[in-house]
Amino acid sequence: MSFKAVLLAGLFVVCAFRLQQFRAPRISAFAWSAEGDWTVRVSGREWPGELEAGRVVGALIVLTLRWDGGREHLLLYRDNAGDDVRRVLRIRLRTSRVA
């Protein structure tokens, strides 16, 4: 096999792996209880989850959720969460011990 063929195959694998990041998120819903427990709904099934990271960047809230069998980054903008929900989430992220 020539060097060009190996290089092309490697490039294809890297591109295919990177394109997975742009697929539709698997999470259809998530919840954070008053006790701090997370629940993640994936493909109609609910899983106990864990918040790996959460950041507020201007109007954007970035969450990284992990559950048994998966991990997902979520971006919450103003148009996909109400103002009250976003306000409570920002406060809870600020007061929690998440990286």
N, C-alpha and C positions, 0 to 999 in steps of 0.2 A: 504494500500500500504506500502510495506516495505521501510526502510530507504535506502537500496541499490538501489531499483528501482527509488526512488526519486532522489538520487544522480546521477544515470546513466542518467536519463532524463535531469537533469540540465546540466550535462557534454555534452550531445548531443546538447543541445540548444546553449551552449557557443561555441562549436566547429563549428557548422553550421554558427553562426554569424561571427566567426573569418575567416572562409573560404571564405566569401564574399569579404574580402579584397584582395584576390588573383585572383579574376576574371578579365577578360579582361576589360580594361577601357572603359567606355561608351562614352568618348569624342573621336570623330574622327578627329577633328580639333579645333584650337582656334586661335584668332587673338587679337592683342593689337594695337589699333589705336594711332596715334600721340597725340590725345587729352587725352589718358589714359583710354579709354573705352575698355572693354574686350567683345569679342563675343565667344561663345562656341557652337560648332556643336555637337549635340547629336542625334543619330538615324536619321540623315538627316535633322534635324530641328535646326535652329539657335536660340540661346537664348542670351540675354544680361547677361554678367557674371561679377563677381567681384573677384579680387585676394585677398584671405584671407592672404596668406603667400607666401613668395618666398625666397629661400636661395640658395646660391652657395656653394657647398662642393667639393672642388677640381675641377674635370672635370664634376661633376654632378650638374645639376640645378633641384631643387625641387620646384614645384609649387603646391599650394592648391587653386583650383578654385571653386567658388560657383555660382550657378545660380538658378533660380526659379525651384524648383523640384529636386535639386541635389547638390552634392558636390563631388569633386574628387581630389585625389593627383596624380600629374604627375611627372615622373622622366625623364628628358631629358639627354641622354648620347650623346657622340660625334657621334655615328652612326645613330641617328634619328633626327638630326638637323645640318644644315651646320655651318661651323665655323663663318661666318659673322652673321648669325642669332643669334647664341649663344653669340657672342661678344656684339651685340646690346642689347640682353635680359639681360646679366649680368650688363651692364652699366645702363640700365633703372631700374633694380632691386636695384642697389646700390644707385641711386639717388631718388628713390621713397620712400614713407613713409610706406612701408609694413613691418610688423613684421617679 
